[in-house]
Amino acid sequence: QVQLVESGGGLVQPGGSLRLSCTTSGFTSDYRAITWFRQAPGKEREGVLCLRTDDEVTFYSDSARGRFTISRDKAKTTVYLEMTRLKPEDTGFYYCATAAFYINSIIWDHPKRYNHWGQGTRVTISS
């Protein structure tokens, strides 16, 4: 049974940093992409960063570019989202999700392309 478990969320002051983790288990073969999404109160879920595992290509949202990075450990079981220079608008629930099929720059941030999701971790940026 595939499981994705996010952790690392919390309350951080504006300008601070946070590292989220997504621990995966149950995969019998490597997924094609893993993406961090977030959902702010009253807003739709949006893609933040995507790692396409085929070739290690990364896709960024405009808000993440220059501030956030995504990485995966050597065992390929944990994916990290390193967030710096955090802003109040980064507040929300952060989810990791994996895709079984090829992901490109057009569809990487479409939630329907992902078939496994974690339960989310809350991030609050506030002074």
C-alpha contacts under 8 A as a table, 3 or more apart, distances in Angstrom:
res1	aa1	res2	aa2	distance
1	Q	25	S	7.69
1	Q	26	G	5.01
1	Q	27	F	7.52
2	V	24	T	7.35
2	V	25	S	5.61
2	V	26	G	4.16
2	V	27	F	5.69
2	V	116	H	7.46
3	Q	23	T	7.97
3	Q	24	T	5.65
3	Q	25	S	5.25
3	Q	26	G	6.25
3	Q	116	H	7.65
3	Q	117	W	7.76
3	Q	118	G	7.00
4	L	22	C	6.26
4	L	23	T	5.61
4	L	24	T	4.58
4	L	25	S	6.67
4	L	96	C	7.17
4	L	97	A	7.54
4	L	116	H	7.47
4	L	117	W	6.22
4	L	118	G	4.54
4	L	119	Q	7.62
5	V	21	S	7.91
5	V	22	C	5.37
5	V	23	T	5.18
5	V	24	T	6.56
5	V	118	G	5.22
5	V	119	Q	6.61
5	V	120	G	7.50
6	E	20	L	6.99
6	E	21	S	5.48
6	E	22	C	4.37
6	E	23	T	6.45
6	E	94	Y	7.96
6	E	95	Y	6.85
6	E	96	C	6.92
6	E	118	G	6.28
6	E	119	Q	6.94
6	E	120	G	5.72
6	E	121	T	5.81
7	S	20	L	5.77
7	S	21	S	5.23
7	S	22	C	6.54
7	S	120	G	7.81
7	S	121	T	5.84
8	G	18	L	7.45
8	G	19	R	6.13
8	G	20	L	4.56
8	G	21	S	6.12
8	G	121	T	7.11
9	G	18	L	7.50
9	G	19	R	7.73
9	G	20	L	6.27
9	G	121	T	5.30
9	G	122	R	5.14
9	G	123	V	4.88
9	G	124	T	7.87
10	G	122	R	6.21
10	G	123	V	5.02
10	G	124	T	6.06
11	L	123	V	6.18
11	L	124	T	4.70
11	L	125	I	5.87
11	L	126	S	7.01
12	V	16	G	6.14
12	V	17	S	7.30
12	V	18	L	7.56
12	V	86	L	7.98
12	V	123	V	7.80
12	V	124	T	6.26
12	V	125	I	4.98
12	V	126	S	6.28
12	V	127	S	7.61
13	Q	16	G	5.58
13	Q	86	L	7.66
13	Q	125	I	5.45
13	Q	126	S	5.04
13	Q	127	S	4.95
14	P	85	R	7.02
14	P	86	L	5.34
14	P	87	K	5.08
14	P	88	P	6.33
14	P	125	I	5.76
14	P	126	S	5.99
14	P	127	S	6.47
15	G	84	T	7.07
15	G	85	R	4.20
15	G	86	L	4.84
15	G	87	K	6.37
16	G	84	T	6.12
16	G	85	R	5.46
16	G	86	L	5.47
17	S	82	E	7.57
17	S	83	M	5.43
17	S	84	T	4.31
17	S	85	R	6.17
17	S	86	L	6.17
18	L	82	E	6.16
18	L	83	M	5.21
18	L	84	T	6.63
19	R	80	Y	6.69
19	R	81	L	5.59
19	R	82	E	4.52
19	R	83	M	6.01
20	L	80	Y	5.57
20	L	81	L	5.01
20	L	82	E	6.51
21	S	78	T	6.54
21	S	79	V	5.77
21	S	80	Y	4.60
21	S	81	L	6.47
22	C	78	T	5.40
22	C	79	V	5.07
22	C	80	Y	6.26
22	C	96	C	6.36
22	C	118	G	7.94
23	T	77	T	5.81
23	T	78	T	4.39
23	T	79	V	6.56
24	T	27	F	7.69
24	T	77	T	5.17
24	T	78	T	6.04
25	S	77	T	6.79
27	F	30	D	6.68
27	F	31	Y	7.74
30	D	53	T	7.95
31	Y	34	I	7.28
31	Y	53	T	7.17
31	Y	98	T	6.28
31	Y	99	A	5.94
31	Y	100	A	5.21
31	Y	101	F	7.71
32	R	52	R	5.97
32	R	53	T	5.38
32	R	54	D	6.14
32	R	98	T	7.35
32	R	99	A	5.64
32	R	100	A	5.37
32	R	101	F	5.76
32	R	102	Y	5.87
32	R	103	I	7.14
33	A	50	C	6.83
33	A	51	L	5.53
33	A	52	R	4.19
33	A	53	T	5.30
33	A	54	D	7.67
33	A	98	T	5.64
33	A	99	A	5.23
33	A	100	A	7.28
33	A	101	F	7.84
33	A	102	Y	7.42
33	A	103	I	6.59
34	I	50	C	5.75
34	I	51	L	5.40
34	I	52	R	6.55
34	I	53	T	7.54
34	I	96	C	6.86
34	I	97	A	5.59
34	I	98	T	4.38
34	I	99	A	6.38
35	T	47	G	7.09
35	T	48	V	7.30
35	T	49	L	5.61
35	T	50	C	4.08
35	T	51	L	6.19
35	T	96	C	5.55
35	T	97	A	5.37
35	T	98	T	6.41
35	T	108	W	7.78
35	T	109	D	7.90
36	W	47	G	6.19
36	W	48	V	5.46
36	W	49	L	5.36
36	W	50	C	6.34
36	W	81	L	7.52
36	W	94	Y	6.72
36	W	95	Y	5.58
36	W	96	C	4.48
36	W	97	A	6.50
37	F	45	R	6.47
37	F	46	E	5.40
37	F	47	G	4.32
37	F	48	V	5.22
37	F	49	L	7.26
37	F	94	Y	5.66
37	F	95	Y	5.08
37	F	96	C	6.15
37	F	97	A	7.58
37	F	109	D	7.85
38	R	45	R	5.55
38	R	46	E	5.51
38	R	47	G	6.51
38	R	48	V	6.74
38	R	92	G	6.09
38	R	93	F	5.36
38	R	94	Y	4.25
38	R	95	Y	5.93
39	Q	43	K	6.25
39	Q	44	E	5.98
39	Q	45	R	4.39
39	Q	46	E	6.31
39	Q	92	G	5.22
39	Q	93	F	5.23
39	Q	94	Y	6.59
40	A	43	K	5.34
40	A	44	E	7.28
40	A	45	R	7.41
40	A	90	D	7.92
40	A	91	T	6.21
40	A	92	G	4.15
40	A	93	F	6.45
41	P	92	G	6.62
45	R	111	P	7.64
46	E	109	D	6.61
46	E	110	H	7.90
46	E	111	P	7.88
47	G	50	C	7.67
47	G	61	S	6.60
47	G	108	W	7.50
47	G	109	D	4.48
47	G	110	H	7.26
47	G	111	P	7.76
48	V	60	Y	6.14
48	V	61	S	5.18
48	V	63	S	7.57
48	V	64	A	6.15
48	V	109	D	7.57
49	L	58	T	7.04
49	L	59	F	5.66
49	L	60	Y	4.74
49	L	61	S	6.30
49	L	64	A	7.10
49	L	68	F	7.87
49	L	69	T	7.49
49	L	70	I	6.74
50	C	58	T	5.43
50	C	59	F	4.99
50	C	60	Y	6.62
50	C	70	I	7.38
50	C	108	W	6.74
50	C	109	D	7.85
51	L	56	E	6.06
51	L	57	V	5.90
51	L	58	T	4.65
51	L	59	F	6.66
51	L	70	I	6.92
51	L	71	S	7.69
52	R	55	D	6.28
52	R	56	E	5.26
52	R	57	V	5.24
52	R	58	T	6.21
52	R	103	I	6.83
53	T	56	E	4.92
53	T	57	V	7.20
54	D	57	V	7.81
58	T	70	I	7.83
59	F	105	S	6.60
59	F	108	W	7.27
60	Y	63	S	7.97
60	Y	64	A	6.02
60	Y	65	R	5.76
61	S	64	A	5.25
61	S	65	R	6.27
62	D	65	R	5.44
63	S	67	R	7.97
64	A	67	R	5.46
64	A	68	F	5.10
64	A	69	T	7.88
65	R	68	F	6.28
67	R	83	M	6.09
67	R	84	T	5.22
67	R	85	R	6.30
67	R	86	L	7.90
68	F	81	L	6.81
68	F	82	E	5.44
68	F	83	M	4.49
68	F	84	T	6.14
69	T	81	L	5.80
69	T	82	E	5.16
69	T	83	M	6.74
70	I	79	V	7.11
70	I	80	Y	5.57
70	I	81	L	4.75
70	I	82	E	6.33
71	S	79	V	5.66
71	S	80	Y	5.25
71	S	81	L	6.81
72	R	76	K	5.89
72	R	77	T	7.45
72	R	78	T	5.78
72	R	79	V	4.28
72	R	80	Y	6.11
73	D	76	K	5.22
73	D	77	T	6.66
73	D	78	T	5.72
73	D	79	V	6.49
74	K	77	T	7.89
75	A	78	T	7.58
76	K	79	V	7.42
83	M	86	L	6.67
86	L	90	D	6.49
86	L	125	I	6.88
87	K	90	D	5.40
87	K	91	T	7.63
87	K	125	I	6.18
88	P	91	T	5.67
88	P	124	T	7.38
88	P	125	I	4.69
88	P	126	S	5.89
89	E	125	I	7.54
90	D	123	V	7.61
90	D	124	T	7.51
90	D	125	I	6.66
91	T	122	R	7.85
91	T	123	V	5.35
91	T	124	T	4.64
91	T	125	I	5.43
92	G	122	R	5.91
92	G	123	V	5.39
92	G	124	T	6.46
93	F	120	G	5.81
93	F	121	T	5.42
93	F	122	R	4.40
93	F	123	V	6.00
94	Y	120	G	5.20
94	Y	121	T	5.29
94	Y	122	R	6.25
94	Y	123	V	7.04
95	Y	117	W	6.93
95	Y	118	G	5.83
95	Y	119	Q	6.66
95	Y	120	G	4.41
95	Y	121	T	6.68
96	C	117	W	5.95
96	C	118	G	5.68
96	C	120	G	7.25
97	A	114	Y	6.05
97	A	115	N	7.24
97	A	116	H	5.42
97	A	117	W	4.38
97	A	118	G	6.45
98	T	114	Y	5.40
98	T	115	N	6.27
98	T	116	H	5.34
98	T	117	W	6.74
99	A	102	Y	7.50
99	A	103	I	7.54
99	A	113	R	6.27
99	A	114	Y	4.37
99	A	115	N	5.76
99	A	116	H	7.07
100	A	114	Y	7.20
100	A	115	N	7.02
101	F	113	R	7.88
103	I	107	I	6.30
103	I	108	W	5.52
104	N	107	I	5.70
104	N	108	W	5.70
105	S	108	W	5.70
106	I	109	D	7.70
107	I	110	H	5.36
107	I	113	R	7.40
108	W	113	R	7.58
110	H	113	R	5.77
110	H	114	Y	7.81
111	P	114	Y	5.70
112	K	115	N	7.41
114	Y	117	W	7.50
